[in-house]
Amino acid sequence: MADQPWMSSITDIGPGNIRVRGYHITDIMEHLSFAETVFLILKGELPNKAEAEMMRAILVASIDHGCSPPSVLGTRNVVSGGNSLNAAIAGGVLVIGDSHGGAIENAAKIMQSWAKKDGDTAMLADELVDYLRENKIRMPGFGHRLHNVDPRTLKLFEIAERCGFSGRHIELCKAIEKALETKTGRALPINVDGAIGAVISDMGFDYRLGKGFFIISRVPGLLAHAYEEMTREKPMRQLGNRNYAYDGPGPREIEK
């Protein structure tokens, strides 16, 4: 008896035929943008005009943030070591984790959980911040090492409002920002990761896709950095901070 096939609802292929979620790839090539196609393959249905505009903004927002993020340094280091383009980009993607690029997923997980609770968002935000402080948990998606106000957050929320996606999760996100400042005495502005986490939540995406949104957005930036490193810099150059001090054991001998 032949093995039963494992099932997938994403893409159907055959001789001369490639259909993504039922739509022929040539029709997609003719009529859909990349952002619209990403929405289709993740959601399983074509986006409406508002969903397409929101998805476009999300994917543009995180495309690059200079040379200092860990994923960029990872990509450039791999190139500098004499490796291939695909290895360099893979190296950069592998650096993406909970501390870099993971805040979208982690923020969305918290907001999706708390937004289900009864009560207004201001009350829920206060309870959430109290819970986080009591358990010494940092709220992901808030605060930025560079921006006092993240311009990408403002624009994403503006587009979300225009497109009809400014719902309970974004409302909760803004309330968390206020509660954090009130209870900690520090301004911790919503950064682009927190904003995207709130927006995709109001769009109905599962929080587990959060890192995926960051990866899709960031890979073109990593490609640009990899190519620049290949074409402008010498191999094995100094990247990152090498100004370290040794604090291990002093000189010692192995007893013979």
N, C-alpha and C positions, 0 to 999 in steps of 0.2 A: 504494500500500500504506500502510495506516494505521500511524502510529507505535506501536511496542510500548509498553505502559504500564510505568512504573517501579513496582517492587514495594515494599510495606510490610506488615509483619506486626503493626502496632500497632492501628489502628482501621479498621473497615469501616463505611462510611456509605451510606445510600440513603434513599429516601422513607420516613419514619416509622421508620427503623432506624438505631441507633447502637450499634455493638458494639466495646468495648475489649478487645483480646486474646480476642475471642470471646464476652464476656459483655455482655448488653444493659445499656445505661447506666441504665435504670430499676431493674434488679435491683441494680446496683452502688449506686445512690442509696439503695435500701431497706436493703441489708444490709452495706455496707462503710463503714468510716471513711475519712477522707482519707488517713491514713497507710497503711492497707491498700490503697487505690487507687493510691497512689504506688508501693508495692511491686509491685502487679500490672502497672502500665504499664512499669516498669523491668525487672522479671524475666520477665514474660510468664505468670506463674502466680500463683494466689492464695496469700497467706501462710498459714502455720499460726499457731496461737495465739502461739507464742514469737516468730516472725518479726514478727507484727503488733505485739506489745508492744515489741520492740526498735526497730522502725521508728518507732513513736510517740515513743519517748524520744529518738531521734536527731533527729527533726524539731523537737522542742520545745527541745532543748539550745541551739541557736544562734539562736533567734528574735530576740533583741535583746541588746545589751551596752552600753546607755547611749548618750549623745550623741557620744562621742568617736571611734568607729571611722570610718575614711575613707568607708565606704559611706553612713553616716548623715550625715556632714558633706556629702558629695556630694549626697545627696537634698535636704537642707535648703538648701544653696546654690542648687540649681536652682529650688526653690520660691521662695526669697527673690528670685531674679532675675525673678519674674513668670511662670514657666512652668507648664504643666499638670501634673496629677497623674501621668499616664503618663510624661511627660518626666522628672519628678523621680525616679520609681522606676527608670526606665531608667538615669538618670544614676548612681544609687546602685549599681545592678547592674554598670554599666560600670567602677566603681572596684574591684570585686572582681577580684583578680589573685593572682599568686604570693605577694605579701607580705601580703595581706589576704584571707582566705578560701581561699587556694590551698594552705594547708598540709595539708588533708585529702588532696587528690589527691597531693601530692608525698610526704607521709609514707607513704601507702598504697602508692605506687609502689615506694618503697625497701623497705618491709616485705614486700611481696608478692614482690619479687625475692630478698631475703635469706632469707626463710622457706623457700624452695625448696631451699636449700643443706643439705647433710648436716651434722649436728652439733647439739649442744644449744644452746638459745637464748642462754645466758650466753656461750658461746664465740663465737657468731656476733655478738652485740652488741659484744663486745670488738673483734673484727676490723672490724666496721662503723665503730665510733667511731674506731679507728686510721686506717682508710681516709679517713674524712671529714676528720680533722684533718690528715692528710698532704696532702690535696688542697684544704684550706681551704674545705670545704663545710659549711654550717650544716645541722644535722639539723632538718628542719621538724617542727612539732608538739610542740616541747619548749620550756619557758620561757614566762613570761608577765609582762608589764609591771606587772600589778596583783596577781595571785594567787600566793602562795607555794605553795598547794595549790589547784588548780582544782576547786571542788565538783562541777562538771558531769562531770569525769573520774571521780571516785569513784563517782558515781551511775550513770554509763554502765557502768562495769566491774561494779558490783554487779548491775545488771539483766542484763548479758551473762552473768554467772555463773549467775544464776537461770534464764535462758532457754536455757542450754546453748550459748552462743556464745563462751565464754572459751577460745579455742583457741590455736594456735601463734602467731598474729599478736599477740594481746594479750600472750601470754607474752614474745614477743620485744620488744614495746613496753616492757614493764616492765623487762626486762633492759637495754634501751638507756638507760632513765632512770638505772639504777644505774651503768652503764658511763660515762655522761657525767659523773656526779658524781665517780666515782673518778678518771677520767683528766683532767678539767679542774679539779677542786677546787671546782666550783660546783654548787649545786643547780639543776638545770634540770627542773622537774616536767613531767610529761605534761600538756599543755593540752587543751582540748576538741577541737581539730582533730586532734591526734595520737591521742586516744582514739577519735574517730569513724573516723579512718583505719584503726585496728586493728580496730575492731568490724565495719565494712563488709567488711574483708578476710576476717575469720572468717565472715561471712555469705555470702561468695562473690561479692561485687560487684567488677566491674572498677574499678581505681583511677581510670580516666578519667572515672568518674561523680562523683569526689570534689567538685569545685567545684559540681556540680549539687546535691548534698545541701545544701551551704551556701546556695546561692541559694534553693532551695525553702524552707528554714527561715527565712532572713532577710527575704524579701520582705514578709511580714506586718508585721514590725518597721519596715521602711522605709515602708510604707503609713501606719503609726501616726505616725511622725515627720513624714512629708510633710503629713498632715492637721493635726497639731499646729502645724506651722510656718505653714500656711495660715490657721489659725483663731486663733492666739494671738500671732503675732509680726508686726511691721511689715516691709514689703518692703525688700529690699536692706539688711538689718541686718548688723552686723559679726559674722561667723562665723569661728572659727579665730583663730590667733595672727597679729596684724599688727605685732608688735614686731620689726621687722627693721632691719638696718643696711646701708647702701649701701657696697659695697667695689669699685665699678667705677672707670673713669677719672675724673679731675677735669675741671673745665670746660675745654673746648677749642673751637676755631673751625675751620670749613671754609675752606681757602685759596681765595681768589677770583682 
